[in-house]
């Protein structure tokens, strides 16, 4: 309709597809006082957003209604004011305008043919029309509101005070595993409930075998549970069932039983287990990312690796059957927590009789806390879809065979996130543990997520225990308390983490995938993905505004690491010819070990000896856990990635999205070191028709990339190459790199090993004249490899900043990080210790537990990763930089300290063990209490008294040369005050 607003507007293309279940163009109804200016075409149809019983996502369904040209845009005047309503999603209008990664359908693209959209003109006209009443009035006098202040976390300079030693008293106990008389149980819900109440149990969770239930019986189970429940007791309905991978699952309170269309044909095993799991929770009706109240049974015995399971949040620590312990899953519990995934520890028993219920009340219970029973259950059952995570939450629970965990508290654990500010105080946290037992306590231990002892106390039969101490953020700790009484009975707590979500490692609320931080990418253990590359932050900046995680929709290049396949010579039914190690659709099993989650570098490892079969459905997320297909036939793989922190400022990214532009002011690149080896099981002749063993790759499909850059260090030049046909290049020499761009995060691959790698270049067959992918690999075409041979590789993978010539930047990265060997990339002088290597990681060997070096000045794209060998992982490993003025404690992995320093302006660094002990096994925490003295906790986790001599290496800042002898009782700590030196370097550096 003609109007000032629509002047010059000929065509408008409204979006009809949005991300997830978002509405792209809404149906609107206007009252008569609105003037409708834009309507749909006559052929437009109306769709409803509906959720079906068997579809985990909302889907669009044609209503069959063909309303006469629904309105899309209308305006009206109300007194001196004006209003306009546009039914298109703001993601397609203002939020993403100017974003090169977003399809500008409404604003300008239209059908990308002969009909561009005049959305931009409509918006400009509308804003001008809306503002006319204001411009006609008196100008001036308007007070501009103050801009929102950038969020800043307070800088803690002191040490946290001790935590109050107060036990938790409002506990509620219960367990899972009851079978009712509606299936194969011998008692009714009411009979179980009465017996449980009499035994002091506050909640029970039913797990009736679904094979013995009908829809009617299950509805009856839910009704009976509701009848017996009140404010002091809760019966939770639930089922157990098997998927096609042979895993027996327990699901608490699913909305319905598995329907026939989700089952394996002809059986009662669930085929589409991911689909069933993700949407049937009564607690999770609207959030795919919500916590799922289900657990896998007997995980210590299943065929798939437990680290590759998905769609669950509960784990039974012990499983009892017929009144006796049948399966111990505690080691699996630590494997999962060590990978930083969150779990609710559960007490479970298959209970079919009242006698078995009574036995379980003394065998094992889980204890939860809250203001009341409903509040306590809300911590573990996802009421409303999103309860607190056990791992990331400010509460704890535990499972016990007898002893009590009365308190487990952490303070200053930095969940608030943002950047981890390296202030003297903020790197410390406080921990408090209280325990008790009527028969006496034998041990109270705090274990790190991987099961390693952090503190271990021996109460010697005392019935009560209470202790508080200070720890340091040298790495991301996921702590579990283990208590053992004098009869050998045990209790384990839920995990609690010392955590910072700008660096380190953490998982999405669905427990499925690790989310990006400065030093790790998105990856999905359930899909056997391995984090061999760093996060690509540039597409996050250009990600589609208005949706979560839509940076994946931005046109960009991707790095794939690992991209490992072993292809032998021979014929097969798969083009091109070759004998593939895995059957069609299978992938390599990659159980991940998070060797280090820290605020500098993260380290990931995996050993591959098996393949896993195809997904059970075409929709990946809907499938059951992939089953192993057997041992790899040609070679085993062992790979590691070390991912340093980039310079992305996630304080802004996570907590103030309106400051997105400030996220990357110092960001230049994200890099990782990806290394590994293949050990051949038998003699193999490699394929001569294609790259036989690809290792890493970057793809540029659909980006229109028509050139890429490469460098060989012996040539000293950067070449620009344009594609013609698929070619296999002979070699990429050590130190050589390939990159492309500028793109949104230009991909980067470099050979950081000692032997040449094969480079494969593929064209984009759908876009003639453009590149598709570049792959680096090992092994020569047609090469015969003997059994027992090991082929190794060492590659730097990453992404470079957008907007710069990728070849120039890539060349500088390769030179500055000495990827071709040598030490000429930046100035380096070592005065204490020994220089071992400077290829990517500056590697030094400590002498007497210490090193000292200067590095730089040299402009770098990331803070320099440093590795110190010859240190002892005793809690006192740290570095001291002149400009900082206090110790920063750092992690140790495989005997090496790992950290980063910025050398752009030059640095003078001491690094090593602040404290060294003649006797091994002791643990230390050094706390700088003020400028005059420090307090040292000396902890002895051993079963014997240790007499030892302690010393600080000669060149250690603040306390170098300090010596003391003392006895440390078994399973306990002693504290020593150490005077600080005001000057400790010949250069006159001091402790300020």
Number of C-alpha atoms within 10 A of each C-alpha: 11 10 11 12 22 19 12 13 15 13 16 24 20 22 17 12 12 14 14 12 13 13 18 17 18 16 13 13 10 13 7 8 10 16 17 19 15 18 16 17 11 11 9 14 16 15 16 14 13 13 16 10 14 16 16 21 18 15 14 15 12 11 11 10 10 14 12 13 14 20 20 20 19 19 20 16 13 8 6 8 12 14 13 17 14 17 16 20 20 15 17 24 18 14 13 20 20 11 16 14 20 20 19 23 21 23 24 20 18 21 14 11 7 8 14 18 23 21 25 18 18 21 17 13 18 17 12 14 16 19 12 13 12 11 10 8 8 7 8 6 6 6 6 6 6 6 6 9 7 12 12 11 14 9 13 16 15 15 19 16 11 14 17 9 16 12 14 14 10 13 17 22 22 25 24 27 24 30 28 24 16 19 21 15 18 16 19 19 26 16 15 24 24 15 15 21 15 10 13 13 22 23 23 24 22 27 27 29 21 20 15 11 17 13 13 8 14 24 16 14 26 19 13 17 21 15 13 16 16 12 9 13 21 23 27 21 28 28 25 22 21 20 20 21 19 16 23 17 21 27 25 23 24 24 19 16 20 24 13 15 11 21 18 15 11 7 10 18 22 27 27 27 26 24 24 26 24 24 26 23 26 19 24 23 17 17 17 17 17 25 31 30 24 24 24 23 23 19 25 15 13 14 12 20 20 19 21 20 21 23 26 24 25 23 24 28 25 24 22 22 16 16 17 13 14 13 17 17 18 17 13 19 28 23 19 22 26 25 24 26 29 29 23 29 26 26 26 27 29 21 29 23 21 20 13 18 25 17 17 25 18 12 19 27 25 27 26 23 22 18 9 14 21 17 12 18 18 19 22 23 27 20 18 15 19 20 18 16 24 23 24 21 14 16 20 24 27 26 30 26 22 22 26 24 27 20 22 27 17 22 18 19 25 21 16 15 18 22 21 22 14 17 18 20 19 21 22 26 21 19 19 19 23 22 25 22 20 14 14 19 28 21 22 27 22 23 21 22 26 23 18 13 16 20 19 23 24 20 20 13 16 17 17 15 20 16 15 16 17 20 20 23 24 23 20 26 26 27 29 27 25 23 29 25 27 19 12 13 16 21 23 26 25 24 33 27 24 24 27 22 23 26 27 26 27 26 20 16 22 21 24 22 20 21 18 23 26 28 29 32 21 20 20 18 21 23 20 19 21 25 28 31 29 32 29 31 27 24 22 20 18 21 23 26 20 15 13 10 13 17 21 13 15 18 21 21 25 22 26 21 23 21 16 19 19 25 25 25 21 14 13 11 8 10 8 11 17 21 20 20 19 22 13 10 9 17 22 24 30 26 21 23 19 22 20 25 28 26 28 25 27 30 24 21 21 19 18 18 17 20 22 23 20 19 21 22 16 10 11 15 20 21 23 27 31 24 21 19 18 13 17 20 16 20 25 18 21 16 21 24 29 27 30 30 30 28 19 25 20 23 24 22 20 17 16 17 13 11 15 18 11 16 20 19 10 13 17 20 29 30 28 28 22 26 22 20 19 22 17 21 16 14 14 19 19 24 26 17 17 20 26 27 24 23 25 25 24 25 21 26 20 15 18 15 22 20 15 21 21 23 23 20 19 11 9 11 13 18 14 14 13 15 19 15 14 15 14 17 13 13 18 23 22 22 27 28 29 27 28 30 25 18 23 26 27 30 32 29 27 30 27 29 21 15 15 20 28 23 22 21 20 19 23 24 13 11 15 14 17 23 30 25 19 22 24 29 25 23 20 20 21 17 15 15 17 14 14 13 15 16 16 18 21 23 28 27 28 28 30 30 24 17 12 13 17 26 25 13 19 28 24 16 24 25 23 22 26 22 28 25 19 12 18 12 22 20 14 17 14 15 11 19 21 18 19 13 16 24 21 25 21 21 20 26 21 21 16 17 24 29 28 23 18 17 21 19 15 15 16 19 23 24 18 22 22 22 22 27 24 19 23 21 20 21 23 25 30 23 25 21 18 15 11 13 16 20 25 21 27 25 25 25 14 9 14 21 26 27 28 20 18 18 20 17 10 17 18 17 17 23 32 31 28 30 28 25 20 12 11 12 14 20 22 22 23 25 22 21 17 12 13 13 16 18 16 20 19 24 24 25 23 17 13 11 14 17 13 16 14 17 19 23 22 15 19 24 28 29 23 18 12 16 15 12 12 13 13 21 20 18 21 19 20 13 14 13 14 19 14 19 15 16 15 18 13 6 7 9 15 15 18 11
